[in-house]
């Protein structure tokens, strides 16, 4: 892992130099960050970068604010410009919030803790339930007529629905790591063990192996999107204007400083 980490850090440095930008933070996302990578899982690296000041000035606005690269060693790299990231923060983009909460950090210029606080302020429980319920439906749609589903998609569905439960119970952003997520929701010991058995299977099997889900998992395989209405108007944002002002200040500090 240490060798792979060094390879990823060097790849980030090379891409930043090639694209004339500065990496503000870079993390692992997806199954490796969640804690159930398969032997054949890619390294899903996500980053936020900042360009030189003059890139943000001028009349032209339609500039690319995202770049992607598939690098040797199964490194899937995707990066957002800081301005895009902060705009998405205002919308409670849960994917971005998961990046900020990733347990695997490759680079941090000192911005992640600050973004985490902005994320807490901008969190919208209702939006988060819809987000994770949508991820659940997308994953569970892989189930075929025989009731079989890929181990990968099943684990994705279980994690998404566990995240829905977390938000419904706590009204805060779920942790990125699946074990931390499971530890914080109310489920039976039997269900917890069944989920952990699936995590172990995914860690050992190929991602495309198909199985019939154990009956003990049924409780976490029900669409909970209908519960989102319970959280309507329960956004944790005390003042959308205050957080926008704070994000504007954060943006200027990185492009000017």
C-alpha positions as CSV (number, residue, x, y, z in Angstrom):
1,X,0.0,0.0,0.0
2,X,2.9,2.4,0.8
3,X,4.3,1.8,-2.7
4,X,0.9,2.5,-4.3
5,X,0.5,5.6,-2.2
6,X,3.8,7.0,-3.3
7,X,2.9,6.2,-6.9
8,X,-0.4,8.1,-6.6
9,X,1.2,11.1,-4.9
10,X,3.8,11.3,-7.8
11,X,1.0,11.0,-10.3
12,X,-0.9,13.9,-8.7
13,X,2.2,16.1,-8.7
14,X,2.9,15.3,-12.4
15,X,-0.7,16.0,-13.4
16,X,-0.7,19.3,-11.4
17,X,2.5,20.4,-13.1
18,X,1.2,19.5,-16.5
19,X,-2.1,21.3,-16.0
20,X,-0.5,24.3,-14.3
21,X,-2.6,24.0,-11.1
22,X,-2.1,23.4,-7.4
23,X,-3.7,20.4,-5.7
24,X,-5.5,21.6,-2.5
25,X,-6.5,18.1,-1.4
26,X,-6.6,14.6,-2.9
27,X,-8.3,11.5,-1.4
28,X,-9.4,8.0,-2.1
29,X,-13.1,7.6,-2.8
30,X,-15.4,4.7,-3.6
31,X,-14.9,1.2,-2.3
32,X,-11.4,1.7,-0.9
33,X,-12.4,4.7,1.1
34,X,-15.6,2.8,2.2
35,X,-13.5,-0.1,3.4
36,X,-14.6,-2.9,1.1
37,X,-12.3,-2.9,-1.9
38,X,-12.1,-6.1,-4.0
39,X,-8.8,-7.5,-5.3
40,X,-9.6,-6.0,-8.7
41,X,-10.8,-2.5,-7.5
42,X,-9.4,0.6,-9.1
43,X,-7.9,3.4,-7.1
44,X,-10.6,6.1,-7.3
45,X,-8.6,9.3,-6.6
46,X,-10.6,12.5,-6.2
47,X,-9.0,16.0,-5.9
48,X,-9.8,19.7,-5.7
49,X,-7.3,22.1,-7.3
50,X,-6.8,25.9,-7.8
51,X,-5.4,27.7,-10.8
52,X,-3.4,30.9,-11.0
53,X,-5.3,34.1,-10.3
54,X,-5.4,35.3,-14.0
55,X,-7.3,32.1,-14.9
56,X,-10.3,33.3,-12.9
57,X,-10.2,36.8,-14.5
58,X,-11.4,38.1,-17.8
59,X,-14.6,37.9,-19.8
60,X,-14.6,34.2,-20.6
61,X,-16.6,32.1,-18.1
62,X,-17.0,28.8,-20.0
63,X,-13.7,27.3,-18.9
64,X,-13.2,23.6,-18.1
65,X,-13.5,23.3,-14.3
66,X,-12.9,19.5,-14.2
67,X,-10.2,17.2,-15.4
68,X,-9.9,13.4,-15.5
69,X,-7.1,11.0,-16.2
70,X,-6.9,7.2,-16.3
71,X,-3.3,6.4,-15.2
72,X,-1.2,3.2,-15.2
73,X,-1.8,1.1,-12.1
74,X,-5.6,1.3,-12.3
75,X,-5.5,4.9,-11.0
76,X,-8.8,6.7,-11.9
77,X,-8.1,10.4,-11.2
78,X,-10.8,13.1,-11.3
79,X,-10.3,16.6,-10.1
80,X,-12.6,19.7,-9.6
81,X,-11.6,23.4,-9.7
82,X,-12.0,25.0,-6.3
83,X,-14.8,27.4,-7.5
84,X,-16.8,24.4,-8.7
85,X,-16.2,22.6,-5.4
86,X,-17.4,25.5,-3.3
87,X,-20.5,26.0,-5.5
88,X,-21.3,22.3,-5.0
89,X,-20.8,22.7,-1.3
90,X,-23.6,25.2,-1.2
91,X,-25.8,22.6,-2.8
92,X,-24.9,20.0,-0.2
93,X,-23.2,17.7,-2.8
94,X,-22.8,14.5,-0.8
95,X,-20.1,13.1,-3.1
96,X,-17.9,16.1,-2.3
97,X,-18.7,15.7,1.4
98,X,-17.7,12.1,1.3
99,X,-14.4,13.0,-0.3
100,X,-13.7,15.5,2.5
101,X,-14.5,12.7,5.0
102,X,-12.3,10.1,3.3
103,X,-10.0,8.1,5.7
104,X,-7.4,7.9,2.9
105,X,-5.8,11.3,2.2
106,X,-3.0,11.7,-0.4
107,X,-2.6,15.5,-0.1
108,X,-4.0,18.3,2.0
109,X,-2.9,21.9,1.8
110,X,-4.7,22.7,5.0
111,X,-8.1,23.1,3.5
112,X,-9.9,19.9,4.4
113,X,-10.8,20.7,8.0
114,X,-12.2,24.1,6.9
115,X,-14.3,22.5,4.1
116,X,-15.5,19.9,6.6
117,X,-16.9,22.8,8.8
118,X,-18.5,24.4,5.7
119,X,-20.0,21.1,4.8
120,X,-21.5,20.7,8.3
121,X,-23.1,24.1,8.0
122,X,-24.4,23.5,4.4
123,X,-25.8,20.0,5.1
124,X,-29.4,19.4,4.0
125,X,-30.8,16.1,5.5
126,X,-33.7,15.9,3.0
127,X,-31.4,16.3,0.1
128,X,-29.0,13.7,1.5
129,X,-31.8,11.1,1.9
130,X,-32.8,11.6,-1.8
131,X,-29.2,11.3,-2.8
132,X,-28.5,8.1,-1.0
133,X,-31.9,6.6,-1.9
134,X,-31.1,7.3,-5.6
135,X,-27.8,5.5,-5.2
136,X,-29.6,2.6,-3.6
137,X,-32.1,2.3,-6.5
138,X,-29.4,2.5,-9.1
139,X,-27.4,-0.3,-7.4
140,X,-30.3,-2.6,-6.7
141,X,-31.5,-2.3,-10.3
142,X,-28.6,-4.7,-11.1
143,X,-30.7,-7.6,-9.7
144,X,-31.8,-10.0,-12.4
145,X,-34.9,-12.1,-12.8
146,X,-33.4,-14.9,-10.7
147,X,-32.8,-12.5,-7.9
148,X,-29.1,-12.5,-8.4
149,X,-27.0,-9.3,-8.1
150,X,-23.3,-8.6,-8.3
151,X,-21.4,-8.5,-5.0
152,X,-20.2,-5.0,-5.9
153,X,-23.7,-3.6,-6.5
154,X,-25.1,-5.4,-3.4
155,X,-22.5,-3.8,-1.2
156,X,-23.2,-0.4,-2.8
157,X,-26.9,-0.8,-2.1
158,X,-26.3,-1.8,1.5
159,X,-24.1,1.1,2.1
160,X,-26.4,3.6,0.5
161,X,-29.4,2.4,2.5
162,X,-27.3,2.5,5.7
163,X,-26.5,6.1,4.9
164,X,-30.2,6.8,4.5
165,X,-30.8,5.4,7.9
166,X,-28.0,7.5,9.4
167,X,-29.5,10.7,8.0
168,X,-33.0,9.8,9.2
169,X,-31.7,9.0,12.7
170,X,-29.1,11.7,13.1
171,X,-29.7,14.4,10.5
172,X,-26.0,14.7,9.9
173,X,-23.7,13.7,7.1
174,X,-22.9,9.9,7.2
175,X,-19.2,9.0,7.7
176,X,-17.4,7.8,4.6
177,X,-16.1,4.5,6.1
178,X,-18.8,1.8,6.0
179,X,-17.8,0.3,9.4
180,X,-18.2,3.8,11.1
181,X,-21.5,4.1,9.3
182,X,-22.7,0.7,10.6
183,X,-21.6,1.5,14.1
184,X,-23.7,4.6,14.2
185,X,-27.1,3.2,13.1
186,X,-29.7,1.1,14.9
187,X,-29.7,-2.4,13.4
188,X,-29.9,-5.9,14.8
189,X,-26.7,-7.9,15.5
190,X,-28.0,-10.5,12.9
191,X,-28.2,-7.8,10.2
192,X,-24.9,-6.3,11.2
193,X,-23.2,-9.7,10.9
194,X,-24.9,-10.4,7.5
195,X,-23.6,-7.1,6.2
196,X,-20.1,-7.8,7.5
197,X,-20.2,-11.2,5.8
198,X,-20.9,-9.4,2.5
199,X,-18.1,-7.0,3.1
200,X,-15.7,-9.9,3.6
201,X,-17.0,-11.6,0.5
202,X,-16.4,-8.5,-1.6
203,X,-12.9,-8.2,-0.2
204,X,-12.1,-11.7,-1.4
205,X,-14.2,-12.1,-4.6
206,X,-14.2,-10.5,-8.0
207,X,-16.5,-7.5,-8.3
208,X,-18.7,-9.1,-10.9
209,X,-19.5,-12.3,-9.0
210,X,-23.3,-12.6,-8.7
211,X,-25.2,-14.0,-5.7
212,X,-28.7,-14.1,-4.2
213,X,-28.7,-11.8,-1.2
214,X,-29.1,-13.5,2.2
215,X,-32.6,-13.1,3.7
216,X,-31.0,-11.5,6.7
217,X,-30.2,-8.5,4.5
218,X,-33.8,-7.8,3.6
219,X,-34.2,-5.0,6.1
220,X,-31.5,-2.9,4.3
221,X,-32.8,-3.7,0.8
222,X,-36.0,-1.6,1.0
223,X,-36.2,1.8,-0.7
224,X,-36.5,4.5,2.0
225,X,-36.8,7.5,-0.3
226,X,-40.4,8.0,0.8
227,X,-39.1,8.9,4.3
228,X,-37.3,12.0,3.0
229,X,-40.4,14.1,3.5
230,X,-40.0,13.8,7.2
231,X,-37.0,16.0,6.9
232,X,-38.5,18.7,4.7
233,X,-37.2,22.2,5.8
234,X,-34.7,20.6,8.3
235,X,-31.6,22.0,6.6
236,X,-28.8,22.7,9.1
237,X,-27.9,25.9,7.3
238,X,-28.5,28.7,9.8
239,X,-28.1,31.4,7.1
240,X,-27.5,30.6,3.4
241,X,-26.1,34.1,3.0
242,X,-23.6,33.6,5.9
243,X,-22.2,30.4,4.4
244,X,-22.0,31.9,1.0
245,X,-20.0,34.8,2.4
246,X,-17.7,32.4,4.2
247,X,-17.2,30.3,1.0
248,X,-16.4,33.5,-1.0
249,X,-13.8,34.5,1.6
250,X,-12.3,31.0,1.4
251,X,-12.2,31.1,-2.4
252,X,-10.4,34.4,-2.5
253,X,-7.9,33.3,0.2
254,X,-6.7,30.5,-2.1
255,X,-6.6,32.2,-5.4
256,X,-5.0,35.4,-4.1
257,X,-2.9,34.1,-1.2
